[in-house]
Amino acid sequence: METTIDQVRKRLRLLVDLMNKNEKAKSRLIAWIDGYDGKIIEFQVDNSSFYMVFTKENARLEEGSYPSPDAVIVTEPKFLIDILSGKVRLSSSLIAEDKLRVWGNFHEVVLFSKIVSSL
């Protein structure tokens, strides 16, 4: 079964809902954001873009591209689902294998993935 953009969108929405409801995730988000107004991670899959905005108050998902996100994750839909579900652990070797591209701060992507894996 092929992973679709709708499945990616649903998974991202689920993560936002979990982050907003889970106190442990909220405290990790606040620690991650510390010193900043927020963080923005963008996802580019196939011909679609989404971005998640994280503030001390909440997380939210938007469709489209953000002018200057902290990081952009570019990959195939199925691989993104595997990353978001914790089946695949982020590492720089994924970039070398051309399974993942990250524009911007890879460190922010790693911290984001640690929060996601705690859900």
N, CA, C and O atoms as CSV, one atom per row, in Angstrom:
chain,resi,resn,atom,element,x,y,z
A,1,MET,N,N,0.834,-1.180,0.000
A,1,MET,CA,C,0.000,0.000,0.000
A,1,MET,C,C,0.885,1.253,0.000
A,1,MET,O,O,1.827,1.358,0.785
A,2,GLU,N,N,0.579,2.165,-0.860
A,2,GLU,CA,C,1.377,3.374,-1.007
A,2,GLU,C,C,0.938,4.440,0.000
A,2,GLU,O,O,-0.254,4.635,0.235
A,3,THR,N,N,1.908,5.115,0.580
A,3,THR,CA,C,1.620,6.196,1.518
A,3,THR,C,C,1.264,7.441,0.725
A,3,THR,O,O,1.956,7.803,-0.226
A,4,THR,N,N,0.191,8.085,1.118
A,4,THR,CA,C,-0.277,9.264,0.398
A,4,THR,C,C,-0.040,10.532,1.206
A,4,THR,O,O,0.267,10.488,2.398
A,5,ILE,N,N,-0.190,11.644,0.536
A,5,ILE,CA,C,-0.081,12.939,1.196
A,5,ILE,C,C,-1.156,13.068,2.276
A,5,ILE,O,O,-0.908,13.663,3.325
A,6,ASP,N,N,-2.347,12.516,2.029
A,6,ASP,CA,C,-3.403,12.564,3.049
A,6,ASP,C,C,-2.973,11.837,4.318
A,6,ASP,O,O,-3.282,12.288,5.421
A,7,GLN,N,N,-2.268,10.723,4.175
A,7,GLN,CA,C,-1.777,9.997,5.346
A,7,GLN,C,C,-0.719,10.817,6.089
A,7,GLN,O,O,-0.682,10.823,7.320
A,8,VAL,N,N,0.132,11.503,5.342
A,8,VAL,CA,C,1.143,12.374,5.953
A,8,VAL,C,C,0.437,13.491,6.720
A,8,VAL,O,O,0.780,13.774,7.868
A,9,ARG,N,N,-0.544,14.120,6.088
A,9,ARG,CA,C,-1.291,15.206,6.723
A,9,ARG,C,C,-1.951,14.710,8.012
A,9,ARG,O,O,-1.883,15.387,9.039
A,10,LYS,N,N,-2.584,13.546,7.970
A,10,LYS,CA,C,-3.239,12.977,9.155
A,10,LYS,C,C,-2.229,12.699,10.265
A,10,LYS,O,O,-2.505,12.963,11.436
A,11,ARG,N,N,-1.069,12.169,9.906
A,11,ARG,CA,C,-0.045,11.860,10.903
A,11,ARG,C,C,0.478,13.144,11.554
A,11,ARG,O,O,0.671,13.193,12.769
A,12,LEU,N,N,0.706,14.175,10.746
A,12,LEU,CA,C,1.177,15.444,11.282
A,12,LEU,C,C,0.129,16.069,12.200
A,12,LEU,O,O,0.476,16.610,13.250
A,13,ARG,N,N,-1.144,16.004,11.819
A,13,ARG,CA,C,-2.220,16.532,12.677
A,13,ARG,C,C,-2.299,15.763,13.990
A,13,ARG,O,O,-2.489,16.354,15.053
A,14,LEU,N,N,-2.152,14.452,13.910
A,14,LEU,CA,C,-2.166,13.630,15.122
A,14,LEU,C,C,-1.032,14.042,16.060
A,14,LEU,O,O,-1.235,14.161,17.268
A,15,LEU,N,N,0.150,14.258,15.507
A,15,LEU,CA,C,1.286,14.673,16.322
A,15,LEU,C,C,1.038,16.020,16.987
A,15,LEU,O,O,1.367,16.201,18.159
A,16,VAL,N,N,0.465,16.957,16.258
A,16,VAL,CA,C,0.148,18.264,16.833
A,16,VAL,C,C,-0.844,18.095,17.976
A,16,VAL,O,O,-0.667,18.690,19.039
A,17,ASP,N,N,-1.886,17.292,17.773
A,17,ASP,CA,C,-2.875,17.062,18.835
A,17,ASP,C,C,-2.223,16.437,20.062
A,17,ASP,O,O,-2.492,16.849,21.191
A,18,LEU,N,N,-1.368,15.445,19.843
A,18,LEU,CA,C,-0.695,14.795,20.964
A,18,LEU,C,C,0.231,15.762,21.702
A,18,LEU,O,O,0.289,15.761,22.932
A,19,MET,N,N,0.947,16.578,20.951
A,19,MET,CA,C,1.855,17.539,21.576
A,19,MET,C,C,1.089,18.560,22.423
A,19,MET,O,O,1.560,18.981,23.479
A,20,ASN,N,N,-0.080,18.945,21.954
A,20,ASN,CA,C,-0.866,19.928,22.684
A,20,ASN,C,C,-1.529,19.345,23.923
A,20,ASN,O,O,-1.865,20.087,24.846
A,21,LYS,N,N,-1.723,18.035,23.961
A,21,LYS,CA,C,-2.418,17.390,25.085
A,21,LYS,C,C,-1.475,16.719,26.082
A,21,LYS,O,O,-1.844,16.512,27.238
A,22,ASN,N,N,-0.274,16.382,25.650
A,22,ASN,CA,C,0.663,15.634,26.479
A,22,ASN,C,C,1.564,16.600,27.256
A,22,ASN,O,O,2.351,17.337,26.661
A,23,GLU,N,N,1.443,16.592,28.585
A,23,GLU,CA,C,2.204,17.525,29.413
A,23,GLU,C,C,3.716,17.312,29.295
A,23,GLU,O,O,4.484,18.273,29.312
A,24,LYS,N,N,4.135,16.060,29.177
A,24,LYS,CA,C,5.574,15.775,29.027
A,24,LYS,C,C,6.093,16.376,27.710
A,24,LYS,O,O,7.168,16.974,27.670
A,25,ALA,N,N,5.315,16.208,26.645
A,25,ALA,CA,C,5.714,16.769,25.356
A,25,ALA,C,C,5.735,18.290,25.423
A,25,ALA,O,O,6.643,18.921,24.882
A,26,LYS,N,N,4.738,18.887,26.085
A,26,LYS,CA,C,4.705,20.349,26.218
A,26,LYS,C,C,5.947,20.860,26.945
A,26,LYS,O,O,6.540,21.861,26.543
A,27,SER,N,N,6.335,20.171,28.013
A,27,SER,CA,C,7.521,20.631,28.746
A,27,SER,C,C,8.781,20.478,27.898
A,27,SER,O,O,9.688,21.306,27.981
A,28,ARG,N,N,8.841,19.430,27.087
A,28,ARG,CA,C,9.993,19.279,26.177
A,28,ARG,C,C,9.995,20.365,25.108
A,28,ARG,O,O,11.052,20.879,24.743
A,29,LEU,N,N,8.798,20.719,24.599
A,29,LEU,CA,C,8.702,21.793,23.614
A,29,LEU,C,C,9.185,23.108,24.216
A,29,LEU,O,O,9.933,23.848,23.578
A,30,ILE,N,N,8.760,23.394,25.434
A,30,ILE,CA,C,9.169,24.639,26.088
A,30,ILE,C,C,10.685,24.672,26.291
A,30,ILE,O,O,11.319,25.706,26.081
A,31,ALA,N,N,11.259,23.547,26.697
A,31,ALA,CA,C,12.711,23.483,26.870
A,31,ALA,C,C,13.427,23.672,25.535
A,31,ALA,O,O,14.463,24.334,25.476
A,32,TRP,N,N,12.883,23.096,24.465
A,32,TRP,CA,C,13.467,23.215,23.133
A,32,TRP,C,C,13.415,24.662,22.641
A,32,TRP,O,O,14.376,25.160,22.057
A,33,ILE,N,N,12.300,25.323,22.879
A,33,ILE,CA,C,12.085,26.685,22.399
A,33,ILE,C,C,12.856,27.705,23.229
A,33,ILE,O,O,13.119,28.808,22.752
A,34,ASP,N,N,13.215,27.365,24.441
A,34,ASP,CA,C,13.812,28.281,25.409
A,34,ASP,C,C,14.695,29.344,24.752
A,34,ASP,O,O,15.646,29.037,24.033
A,35,GLY,N,N,14.350,30.588,25.021
A,35,GLY,CA,C,15.127,31.701,24.489
A,35,GLY,C,C,14.650,32.200,23.132
A,35,GLY,O,O,15.142,33.216,22.641
A,36,TYR,N,N,13.709,31.507,22.524
A,36,TYR,CA,C,13.176,31.893,21.214
A,36,TYR,C,C,11.668,32.091,21.321
A,36,TYR,O,O,11.044,31.639,22.281
A,37,ASP,N,N,11.088,32.763,20.339
A,37,ASP,CA,C,9.629,32.909,20.300
A,37,ASP,C,C,8.966,31.596,19.912
A,37,ASP,O,O,7.822,31.339,20.286
A,38,GLY,N,N,9.679,30.772,19.167
A,38,GLY,CA,C,9.142,29.492,18.709
A,38,GLY,C,C,10.108,28.825,17.754
A,38,GLY,O,O,11.203,29.326,17.499
A,39,LYS,N,N,9.690,27.696,17.236
A,39,LYS,CA,C,10.473,26.947,16.236
A,39,LYS,C,C,9.515,26.538,15.125
A,39,LYS,O,O,8.323,26.340,15.360
A,40,ILE,N,N,10.042,26.414,13.927
A,40,ILE,CA,C,9.235,25.997,12.781
A,40,ILE,C,C,9.992,24.935,12.010
A,40,ILE,O,O,11.131,25.141,11.591
A,41,ILE,N,N,9.338,23.791,11.829
A,41,ILE,CA,C,9.886,22.702,11.023
A,41,ILE,C,C,8.965,22.508,9.832
A,41,ILE,O,O,7.756,22.348,9.995
A,42,GLU,N,N,9.535,22.522,8.637
A,42,GLU,CA,C,8.759,22.337,7.407
A,42,GLU,C,C,9.018,20.947,6.853
A,42,GLU,O,O,10.108,20.395,7.004
A,43,PHE,N,N,8.000,20.391,6.210
A,43,PHE,CA,C,8.086,19.068,5.587
A,43,PHE,C,C,7.716,19.212,4.120
A,43,PHE,O,O,6.654,19.741,3.791
A,44,GLN,N,N,8.590,18.741,3.238
A,44,GLN,CA,C,8.289,18.729,1.809
A,44,GLN,C,C,8.266,17.282,1.354
A,44,GLN,O,O,9.277,16.580,1.385
A,45,VAL,N,N,7.085,16.857,0.932
A,45,VAL,CA,C,6.900,15.488,0.463
A,45,VAL,C,C,6.157,15.542,-0.867
A,45,VAL,O,O,5.119,16.192,-0.998
A,46,ASP,N,N,6.712,14.849,-1.835
A,46,ASP,CA,C,6.189,14.921,-3.203
A,46,ASP,C,C,6.053,16.390,-3.594
A,46,ASP,O,O,7.033,17.132,-3.521
A,47,ASN,N,N,4.890,16.817,-3.999
A,47,ASN,CA,C,4.697,18.218,-4.395
A,47,ASN,C,C,3.942,19.010,-3.345
A,47,ASN,O,O,3.353,20.045,-3.657
A,48,SER,N,N,3.949,18.544,-2.118
A,48,SER,CA,C,3.221,19.206,-1.032
A,48,SER,C,C,4.179,19.658,0.061
A,48,SER,O,O,5.235,19.066,0.284
A,49,SER,N,N,3.772,20.729,0.734
A,49,SER,CA,C,4.559,21.244,1.858
A,49,SER,C,C,3.631,21.509,3.040
A,49,SER,O,O,2.494,21.954,2.883
A,50,PHE,N,N,4.153,21.223,4.215
A,50,PHE,CA,C,3.468,21.487,5.474
A,50,PHE,C,C,4.510,22.048,6.431
A,50,PHE,O,O,5.704,21.790,6.276
A,51,TYR,N,N,4.063,22.809,7.411
A,51,TYR,CA,C,5.002,23.216,8.449
A,51,TYR,C,C,4.310,23.202,9.799
A,51,TYR,O,O,3.119,23.491,9.923
A,52,MET,N,N,5.099,22.857,10.802
A,52,MET,CA,C,4.617,22.841,12.168
A,52,MET,C,C,5.241,24.026,12.896
A,52,MET,O,O,6.447,24.265,12.826
A,53,VAL,N,N,4.384,24.753,13.590
A,53,VAL,CA,C,4.813,25.899,14.375
A,53,VAL,C,C,4.722,25.499,15.842
A,53,VAL,O,O,3.686,25.020,16.303
A,54,PHE,N,N,5.801,25.697,16.559
A,54,PHE,CA,C,5.863,25.357,17.982
A,54,PHE,C,C,6.113,26.627,18.774
A,54,PHE,O,O,7.103,27.323,18.547
A,55,THR,N,N,5.225,26.927,19.696
A,55,THR,CA,C,5.406,28.043,20.610
A,55,THR,C,C,5.272,27.502,22.030
A,55,THR,O,O,4.956,26.328,22.226
A,56,LYS,N,N,5.510,28.346,23.002
A,56,LYS,CA,C,5.373,27.896,24.391
A,56,LYS,C,C,3.920,27.588,24.730
A,56,LYS,O,O,3.644,26.849,25.675
A,57,GLU,N,N,2.995,28.149,23.967
A,57,GLU,CA,C,1.571,27.927,24.213
A,57,GLU,C,C,1.044,26.663,23.545
A,57,GLU,O,O,0.237,25.941,24.131
A,58,ASN,N,N,1.497,26.389,22.316
A,58,ASN,CA,C,0.953,25.232,21.599
A,58,ASN,C,C,1.765,24.903,20.349
A,58,ASN,O,O,2.749,25.564,20.015
A,59,ALA,N,N,1.309,23.858,19.681
A,59,ALA,CA,C,1.850,23.460,18.378
A,59,ALA,C,C,0.699,23.525,17.386
A,59,ALA,O,O,-0.454,23.287,17.744
A,60,ARG,N,N,1.016,23.846,16.144
A,60,ARG,CA,C,-0.034,23.850,15.125
A,60,ARG,C,C,0.564,23.458,13.778
A,60,ARG,O,O,1.765,23.602,13.545
A,61,LEU,N,N,-0.293,22.965,12.907
A,61,LEU,CA,C,0.108,22.543,11.567
A,61,LEU,C,C,-0.491,23.488,10.545
A,61,LEU,O,O,-1.666,23.846,10.625
A,62,GLU,N,N,0.320,23.885,9.590
A,62,GLU,CA,C,-0.134,24.726,8.487
A,62,GLU,C,C,0.258,24.064,7.175
A,62,GLU,O,O,1.247,23.335,7.107
A,63,GLU,N,N,-0.520,24.322,6.145
A,63,GLU,CA,C,-0.168,23.807,4.813
A,63,GLU,C,C,0.569,24.888,4.053
A,63,GLU,O,O,0.324,26.079,4.248
A,64,GLY,N,N,1.472,24.468,3.185
A,64,GLY,CA,C,2.257,25.390,2.389
A,64,GLY,C,C,3.675,25.487,2.928
A,64,GLY,O,O,4.086,24.705,3.785
A,65,SER,N,N,4.410,26.456,2.412
A,65,SER,CA,C,5.797,26.671,2.815
A,65,SER,C,C,5.888,27.906,3.694
A,65,SER,O,O,5.120,28.855,3.536
A,66,TYR,N,N,6.838,27.882,4.626
A,66,TYR,CA,C,7.093,29.016,5.502
A,66,TYR,C,C,8.327,29.736,4.961
A,66,TYR,O,O,9.264,29.080,4.505
A,67,PRO,N,N,8.349,31.074,5.000
A,67,PRO,CA,C,9.478,31.809,4.410
A,67,PRO,C,C,10.849,31.481,4.988
A,67,PRO,O,O,11.834,31.464,4.249
A,68,SER,N,N,10.937,31.218,6.294
A,68,SER,CA,C,12.261,30.943,6.876
A,68,SER,C,C,12.137,29.994,8.076
A,68,SER,O,O,12.286,30.410,9.225
A,69,PRO,N,N,11.863,28.719,7.793
A,69,PRO,CA,C,11.763,27.760,8.887
A,69,PRO,C,C,13.140,27.481,9.490
A,69,PRO,O,O,14.169,27.769,8.880
A,70,ASP,N,N,13.139,26.918,10.693
A,70,ASP,CA,C,14.401,26.523,11.314
A,70,ASP,C,C,15.042,25.374,10.552
A,70,ASP,O,O,16.266,25.278,10.465
A,71,ALA,N,N,14.199,24.501,10.000
A,71,ALA,CA,C,14.696,23.371,9.209
A,71,ALA,C,C,13.594,22.898,8.271
A,71,ALA,O,O,12.405,23.051,8.552
A,72,VAL,N,N,14.017,22.321,7.152
A,72,VAL,CA,C,13.098,21.730,6.183
A,72,VAL,C,C,13.502,20.277,5.998
A,72,VAL,O,O,14.663,19.978,5.716
A,73,ILE,N,N,12.545,19.380,6.158
A,73,ILE,CA,C,12.768,17.953,5.931
A,73,ILE,C,C,12.174,17.619,4.570
A,73,ILE,O,O,10.996,17.870,4.317
A,74,VAL,N,N,12.998,17.053,3.700
A,74,VAL,CA,C,12.550,16.681,2.360
A,74,VAL,C,C,12.750,15.174,2.215
A,74,VAL,O,O,13.866,14.667,2.334
A,75,THR,N,N,11.655,14.475,1.959
A,75,THR,CA,C,11.733,13.021,1.817
A,75,THR,C,C,10.465,12.497,1.165
A,75,THR,O,O,9.560,13.263,0.833
A,76,GLU,N,N,10.411,11.196,0.987
A,76,GLU,CA,C,9.229,10.536,0.434
A,76,GLU,C,C,8.167,10.378,1.519
A,76,GLU,O,O,8.508,10.307,2.699
A,77,PRO,N,N,6.885,10.322,1.146
A,77,PRO,CA,C,5.817,10.200,2.153
A,77,PRO,C,C,5.993,9.025,3.117
A,77,PRO,O,O,5.873,9.203,4.329
A,78,LYS,N,N,6.271,7.848,2.606
A,78,LYS,CA,C,6.391,6.677,3.476
A,78,LYS,C,C,7.555,6.839,4.445
A,78,LYS,O,O,7.440,6.486,5.618
A,79,PHE,N,N,8.652,7.360,3.972
A,79,PHE,CA,C,9.817,7.525,4.834
A,79,PHE,C,C,9.530,8.559,5.924
A,79,PHE,O,O,9.963,8.389,7.064
A,80,LEU,N,N,8.805,9.626,5.584
A,80,LEU,CA,C,8.449,10.615,6.595
A,80,LEU,C,C,7.549,9.984,7.661
A,80,LEU,O,O,7.741,10.222,8.853
A,81,ILE,N,N,6.583,9.193,7.243
A,81,ILE,CA,C,5.713,8.493,8.202
A,81,ILE,C,C,6.563,7.605,9.112
A,81,ILE,O,O,6.332,7.555,10.320
A,82,ASP,N,N,7.535,6.911,8.544
A,82,ASP,CA,C,8.417,6.049,9.351
A,82,ASP,C,C,9.227,6.863,10.357
A,82,ASP,O,O,9.437,6.415,11.485
A,83,ILE,N,N,9.680,8.040,9.968
A,83,ILE,CA,C,10.418,8.913,10.884
A,83,ILE,C,C,9.490,9.392,11.999
A,83,ILE,O,O,9.838,9.339,13.179
A,84,LEU,N,N,8.304,9.860,11.606
A,84,LEU,CA,C,7.372,10.414,12.582
A,84,LEU,C,C,6.811,9.361,13.532
A,84,LEU,O,O,6.412,9.683,14.651
A,85,SER,N,N,6.780,8.115,13.096
A,85,SER,CA,C,6.265,7.048,13.963
A,85,SER,C,C,7.373,6.404,14.798
A,85,SER,O,O,7.101,5.544,15.636
A,86,GLY,N,N,8.622,6.820,14.568
A,86,GLY,CA,C,9.731,6.283,15.342
A,86,GLY,C,C,10.308,4.990,14.792
A,86,GLY,O,O,11.184,4.391,15.417
A,87,LYS,N,N,9.831,4.547,13.628
A,87,LYS,CA,C,10.365,3.321,13.021
A,87,LYS,C,C,11.777,3.532,12.487
A,87,LYS,O,O,12.577,2.598,12.427
A,88,VAL,N,N,12.071,4.770,12.101
A,88,VAL,CA,C,13.390,5.116,11.575
A,88,VAL,C,C,13.985,6.177,12.486
A,88,VAL,O,O,13.348,7.191,12.772
A,89,ARG,N,N,15.196,5.941,12.937
A,89,ARG,CA,C,15.903,6.895,13.791
A,89,ARG,C,C,16.705,7.844,12.897
A,89,ARG,O,O,17.408,7.408,11.986
A,90,LEU,N,N,16.590,9.125,13.167
A,90,LEU,CA,C,17.308,10.111,12.369
A,90,LEU,C,C,18.806,10.005,12.583
A,90,LEU,O,O,19.285,9.872,13.709
A,91,SER,N,N,19.530,10.066,11.486
A,91,SER,CA,C,20.988,10.089,11.547
A,91,SER,C,C,21.514,10.720,10.261
A,91,SER,O,O,20.818,10.772,9.247
A,92,SER,N,N,22.730,11.189,10.322
A,92,SER,CA,C,23.324,11.806,9.134
A,92,SER,C,C,23.550,10.785,8.021
A,92,SER,O,O,23.690,11.165,6.859
A,93,SER,N,N,23.587,9.493,8.359
A,93,SER,CA,C,23.763,8.472,7.317
A,93,SER,C,C,22.558,8.431,6.363
A,93,SER,O,O,22.701,8.041,5.205
A,94,LEU,N,N,21.382,8.829,6.843
A,94,LEU,CA,C,20.204,8.882,5.971
A,94,LEU,C,C,20.400,9.921,4.870
A,94,LEU,O,O,19.925,9.752,3.747
A,95,ILE,N,N,21.101,10.985,5.207
A,95,ILE,CA,C,21.408,12.003,4.207
A,95,ILE,C,C,22.393,11.443,3.195
A,95,ILE,O,O,22.229,11.646,1.992
A,96,ALA,N,N,23.411,10.744,3.668
A,96,ALA,CA,C,24.407,10.142,2.780
A,96,ALA,C,C,23.773,9.106,1.859
A,96,ALA,O,O,24.196,8.944,0.715
A,97,GLU,N,N,22.752,8.401,2.362
A,97,GLU,CA,C,22.053,7.392,1.562
A,97,GLU,C,C,21.001,8.012,0.646
A,97,GLU,O,O,20.333,7.294,-0.097
A,98,ASP,N,N,20.844,9.339,0.689
A,98,ASP,CA,C,19.890,10.100,-0.120
A,98,ASP,C,C,18.434,9.712,0.165
A,98,ASP,O,O,17.580,9.801,-0.717
A,99,LYS,N,N,18.160,9.286,1.390
A,99,LYS,CA,C,16.789,8.994,1.800
A,99,LYS,C,C,16.139,10.219,2.422
A,99,LYS,O,O,14.917,10.298,2.548
A,100,LEU,N,N,16.972,11.166,2.804
A,100,LEU,CA,C,16.501,12.336,3.532
A,100,LEU,C,C,17.379,13.525,3.171
A,100,LEU,O,O,18.599,13.409,3.060
A,101,ARG,N,N,16.735,14.665,2.992
A,101,ARG,CA,C,17.463,15.921,2.839
A,101,ARG,C,C,16.970,16.866,3.925
A,101,ARG,O,O,15.775,16.926,4.216
A,102,VAL,N,N,17.870,17.577,4.499
A,102,VAL,CA,C,17.519,18.579,5.510
A,102,VAL,C,C,18.164,19.890,5.105
A,102,VAL,O,O,19.377,19.972,4.909
A,103,TRP,N,N,17.335,20.910,4.984
A,103,TRP,CA,C,17.828,22.255,4.733
A,103,TRP,C,C,17.686,23.010,6.030
A,103,TRP,O,O,16.640,22.952,6.678
A,104,GLY,N,N,18.710,23.706,6.408
A,104,GLY,CA,C,18.661,24.434,7.667
A,104,GLY,C,C,19.399,23.664,8.744
A,104,GLY,O,O,20.419,23.027,8.477
A,105,ASN,N,N,18.890,23.722,9.937
A,105,ASN,CA,C,19.577,23.212,11.107
A,105,ASN,C,C,19.194,21.754,11.395
A,105,ASN,O,O,18.104,21.486,11.899
A,106,PHE,N,N,20.086,20.822,11.076
A,106,PHE,CA,C,19.836,19.396,11.323
A,106,PHE,C,C,19.649,19.129,12.814
A,106,PHE,O,O,18.871,18.257,13.202
A,107,HIS,N,N,20.357,19.873,13.634
A,107,HIS,CA,C,20.239,19.724,15.088
A,107,HIS,C,C,18.786,19.956,15.540
A,107,HIS,O,O,18.291,19.244,16.413
A,108,GLU,N,N,18.111,20.940,14.953
A,108,GLU,CA,C,16.703,21.199,15.302
A,108,GLU,C,C,15.821,20.016,14.899
A,108,GLU,O,O,14.878,19.675,15.614
A,109,VAL,N,N,16.118,19.397,13.776
A,109,VAL,CA,C,15.354,18.232,13.329
A,109,VAL,C,C,15.541,17.076,14.315
A,109,VAL,O,O,14.584,16.371,14.635
A,110,VAL,N,N,16.754,16.886,14.786
A,110,VAL,CA,C,17.023,15.819,15.755
A,110,VAL,C,C,16.254,16.077,17.051
A,110,VAL,O,O,15.644,15.159,17.597
A,111,LEU,N,N,16.277,17.311,17.548
A,111,LEU,CA,C,15.546,17.640,18.773
A,111,LEU,C,C,14.045,17.466,18.570
A,111,LEU,O,O,13.353,16.962,19.454
A,112,PHE,N,N,13.543,17.878,17.415
A,112,PHE,CA,C,12.130,17.664,17.089
A,112,PHE,C,C,11.798,16.174,17.116
A,112,PHE,O,O,10.782,15.777,17.688
A,113,SER,N,N,12.641,15.352,16.506
A,113,SER,CA,C,12.357,13.919,16.437
A,113,SER,C,C,12.375,13.274,17.834
A,113,SER,O,O,11.650,12.309,18.074
A,114,LYS,N,N,13.185,13.792,18.738
A,114,LYS,CA,C,13.201,13.273,20.108
A,114,LYS,C,C,11.881,13.573,20.817
A,114,LYS,O,O,11.376,12.741,21.571
A,115,ILE,N,N,11.327,14.750,20.578
A,115,ILE,CA,C,10.023,15.095,21.155
A,115,ILE,C,C,8.951,14.183,20.577
A,115,ILE,O,O,8.115,13.655,21.310
A,116,VAL,N,N,8.976,13.999,19.264
A,116,VAL,CA,C,7.987,13.141,18.599
A,116,VAL,C,C,8.070,11.719,19.110
A,116,VAL,O,O,7.042,11.079,19.331
A,117,SER,N,N,9.276,11.216,19.300
A,117,SER,CA,C,9.438,9.822,19.749
A,117,SER,C,C,8.967,9.622,21.179
A,117,SER,O,O,8.734,8.489,21.601
A,118,SER,N,N,8.822,10.717,21.936
A,118,SER,CA,C,8.352,10.588,23.323
A,118,SER,C,C,6.832,10.496,23.415
A,118,SER,O,O,6.292,10.239,24.491
A,119,LEU,N,N,6.144,10.702,22.309
A,119,LEU,CA,C,4.677,10.677,22.325
A,119,LEU,C,C,4.127,9.272,22.282
A,119,LEU,O,O,2.910,9.085,22.289
